[in-house]
Amino acid sequence: MSRLAATFSELAQKGRKALIPFVTAGDPHPQFTVPLMHAMVGAGADIIELGVPFSDPMADGPVIQRASERALAHHQSLRTTLAIAAEFRKTNGHTPIVIMGYLNPVEVMGYEQFAQAVHAAGIDGVLTVDLPPEEAQACVEQLKSRDIDPIFLLAPNSSAARIASMDTVGAGYLYYVSLKGVTGAAHLNVAEVEAKLAEIRANTTLPIAVGFGVKDAQTAKTIAQLGDGVVVGSALIREIEANLHNPPQAKEAIIELLTAMRLAMDN
């Protein structure tokens, strides 16, 4: 059983839902990320999504786009992101890490070498935003042969057939994009999320994590009542952006926000 599957199973047994923070590796500088990852675990994070900075992040809103720009200014890359994950893994052997990014750097590295590097870094899942399941076989084979879970995005307009195909190809969990738009968008419609999650559950046995629109403790609590995991990204990165000249303060603000989300989700 993978670390992701074990984590969701353990949480389900306890009647709890996964808190999944997303941060961009190397933002605002490379030395900040590993201590932040450990701090997020201490604040109640169950799984960490680590963003690979990319020059053209088409699914990301302005907040995460700027985070990528800051990281890229420090020469952050796919390889250095893997190095950050490996450093975290030296002292944390239980918290699953999912890297989230775009296909171009993966194809440049090559699927086999990429899967080998991801495995060596102690990463548990890979979410490649612009790799649809219909075109993912070669990459998925390399990942699954090393017990790495390929994770796919579902949209509000995903059909039942497409959900079922992602259930077949994917592993770990499915990531439901709760909004039509980019990360950090507003106007989360809870009734629509609830209806779509019912359709998704009818076509998959995988856990479902919900993201794109989780901003505060109340939103996290509401989503936790519907899905198996709550993904929060832009709200955390806003704290980094607001404290670029005081990274320790950014970390404290992120800890405070995640702690509030964890308490709200558990209550």
C-alpha positions in Angstrom: 0.0 0.0 0.0 1.4 3.4 -1.0 1.8 6.2 1.6 -1.1 8.0 0.0 -3.4 5.0 0.2 -2.3 4.4 3.8 -2.9 8.0 4.8 -6.4 8.1 3.4 -7.2 4.7 4.9 -6.0 5.8 8.3 -7.9 9.1 8.2 -11.1 7.3 7.1 -10.8 4.9 10.1 -10.6 8.0 12.4 -13.4 9.8 10.7 -11.1 12.6 9.5 -10.4 14.2 6.2 -7.0 15.0 4.6 -5.6 18.5 4.8 -3.4 19.0 1.7 -1.5 22.3 1.5 0.1 23.3 -1.8 3.2 25.5 -1.9 5.6 26.3 -4.8 9.0 24.9 -4.3 11.6 27.6 -3.9 9.2 30.5 -3.1 10.3 33.0 -1.9 13.8 31.3 -1.9 14.9 27.6 -1.9 16.0 27.5 1.7 12.5 28.4 2.9 10.6 25.4 1.5 11.8 22.4 3.6 11.4 24.1 7.0 7.9 25.3 5.8 7.0 21.7 4.8 7.9 20.5 8.3 6.0 23.4 9.9 2.9 22.6 7.8 3.0 19.0 9.0 3.2 20.2 12.6 0.1 22.4 11.9 -1.9 19.4 10.8 -1.1 18.8 7.1 -1.6 15.2 6.1 -0.2 15.3 2.6 1.9 18.0 0.9 1.6 19.1 -2.7 4.8 20.6 -3.9 4.6 22.8 -7.0 7.3 22.6 -9.6 7.8 26.2 -10.8 7.0 26.7 -14.5 7.2 29.6 -16.9 3.8 29.2 -18.3 1.5 27.8 -15.6 -1.8 27.9 -17.5 -4.0 26.4 -14.8 -2.7 28.8 -12.1 -4.0 32.2 -11.2 -1.9 35.3 -10.6 -0.9 34.4 -7.1 0.7 31.1 -8.0 2.1 32.5 -11.2 4.0 35.1 -9.2 5.2 32.3 -6.9 6.6 30.5 -9.9 8.3 33.7 -11.1 10.0 34.2 -7.7 11.2 30.6 -7.6 12.4 30.7 -11.1 14.4 33.8 -10.3 16.4 31.6 -7.9 16.9 29.0 -10.7 14.4 26.6 -9.2 13.7 23.7 -11.5 12.2 20.2 -11.6 15.5 18.7 -10.4 15.9 21.2 -7.5 12.3 20.6 -6.5 13.1 16.9 -6.3 16.1 17.7 -4.2 13.9 19.7 -1.8 11.6 16.7 -1.5 14.5 14.4 -0.8 15.8 16.7 1.9 12.4 16.7 3.6 12.2 13.0 3.4 15.5 12.6 5.4 13.6 13.5 8.6 10.0 12.7 7.7 9.3 9.2 6.4 5.5 9.2 6.7 4.0 12.3 5.2 3.1 11.8 1.5 4.5 14.2 -1.0 2.9 14.9 -4.3 4.7 17.0 -6.9 2.4 19.1 -9.1 3.5 20.7 -12.3 3.4 20.7 -16.1 4.5 18.2 -18.7 7.3 20.0 -20.5 10.0 19.6 -17.9 9.0 15.9 -17.5 9.3 15.3 -21.2 12.7 17.0 -21.4 13.9 14.7 -18.6 12.3 11.6 -20.2 9.6 9.5 -18.5 11.9 6.7 -17.3 14.5 9.0 -15.9 11.8 11.2 -14.3 10.2 8.2 -12.6 13.5 7.1 -11.3 14.3 10.5 -10.0 10.9 10.9 -8.3 11.3 7.5 -6.7 14.8 8.3 -5.4 13.5 11.6 -3.9 10.8 9.7 -1.9 7.9 11.2 -3.7 4.6 9.4 -3.5 2.4 11.0 -6.3 2.7 13.0 -9.4 0.1 15.4 -10.7 0.9 16.7 -14.2 -1.7 19.3 -15.0 -1.6 19.2 -18.8 -1.2 15.4 -19.2 -4.7 13.9 -19.9 -5.3 10.2 -19.1 -5.7 9.4 -22.8 -2.1 10.4 -23.5 -0.6 9.3 -20.2 0.1 5.6 -20.6 3.8 5.8 -21.2 4.4 8.0 -18.2 1.9 6.1 -16.0 3.6 2.8 -16.6 6.9 4.2 -15.5 5.4 5.7 -12.4 3.3 2.7 -11.3 6.2 0.3 -11.8 7.9 2.2 -9.0 4.9 2.5 -6.8 4.3 6.1 -7.5 0.7 7.2 -7.8 -0.3 9.2 -11.0 -3.0 11.7 -10.0 -5.4 13.4 -12.4 -7.6 16.5 -12.4 -11.3 16.4 -12.7 -13.3 19.4 -13.7 -16.9 20.4 -13.1 -17.8 19.4 -16.6 -16.0 16.0 -16.6 -18.3 13.3 -17.9 -19.0 10.0 -16.2 -16.9 8.2 -18.8 -14.0 10.5 -18.2 -14.2 10.0 -14.5 -14.2 6.2 -14.9 -11.2 6.5 -17.2 -9.3 8.4 -14.6 -10.3 5.9 -12.0 -8.7 3.2 -14.2 -5.5 5.1 -15.0 -5.0 7.1 -11.8 -4.1 6.1 -8.2 -3.7 7.8 -4.8 -6.6 10.2 -5.2 -8.5 12.2 -7.8 -8.2 16.0 -7.6 -11.5 17.7 -8.2 -11.2 21.3 -9.5 -14.2 22.8 -7.8 -14.3 25.9 -10.0 -14.3 26.7 -13.7 -11.2 28.9 -13.8 -7.8 29.1 -12.4 -6.4 28.6 -8.9 -7.4 31.2 -6.4 -10.7 32.0 -8.1 -13.7 33.0 -6.1 -17.4 32.0 -6.1 -17.3 28.5 -4.8 -20.8 27.0 -5.1 -21.1 24.3 -2.4 -24.3 22.8 -3.9 -22.7 22.3 -7.2 -19.6 20.7 -5.6 -21.8 18.4 -3.6 -23.8 17.3 -6.7 -20.6 16.7 -8.7 -18.9 14.7 -6.0 -21.9 12.4 -5.8 -21.4 11.7 -9.6 -17.7 11.2 -9.2 -18.2 8.7 -6.3 -20.5 6.7 -8.5 -17.6 6.2 -10.9 -14.5 5.8 -8.8 -13.3 4.0 -5.7 -10.4 6.5 -5.2 -10.5 9.2 -2.6 -11.4 12.7 -3.8 -9.5 15.8 -2.9 -11.2 19.1 -3.6 -9.3 22.3 -4.4 -9.4 25.7 -6.3 -11.4 27.9 -4.0 -10.5 26.9 -0.4 -9.6 30.2 1.3 -10.2 29.9 5.1 -11.2 27.6 7.9 -14.9 27.8 7.2 -14.5 26.9 3.5 -12.2 24.0 4.5 -14.8 22.7 7.0 -17.5 22.9 4.4 -15.5 21.1 1.8 -14.3 18.5 4.3 -17.9 17.5 4.8 -18.2 16.6 1.1 -14.8 15.3 -0.1 -12.0 13.1 1.3 -9.4 15.8 1.3 -9.1 19.6 1.2 -6.4 21.3 -0.9 -5.4 24.8 -0.1 -2.8 26.7 -2.1 -3.3 30.3 -3.1 -4.4 31.3 0.4 -1.0 30.1 1.7 1.0 31.7 -1.0 -0.7 35.0 -0.4 0.8 34.9 3.1 4.3 34.4 1.5 3.7 37.3 -0.9 2.5 39.5 1.9 5.7 38.9 3.9 8.5 38.7 1.2 10.8 40.6 3.4 9.9 38.6 6.5 9.8 34.9 5.6 9.5 33.8 9.3 6.4 35.8 9.6 5.0 34.2 6.4 5.6 30.8 8.0 3.9 31.7 11.2 0.9 33.0 9.2 0.7 29.8 7.2 0.9 27.7 10.4 -1.9 29.8 11.9 -4.1 29.4 8.9 -3.5 25.6 8.6 -4.1 25.1 12.3 -7.4 26.9 12.0 -8.4 24.8 9.0 -7.4 21.6 10.8 -9.5 22.5 13.9 -12.5 23.4 11.8 -12.3 20.3 9.7 -12.0 18.0 12.8 -14.9 19.8 14.5 
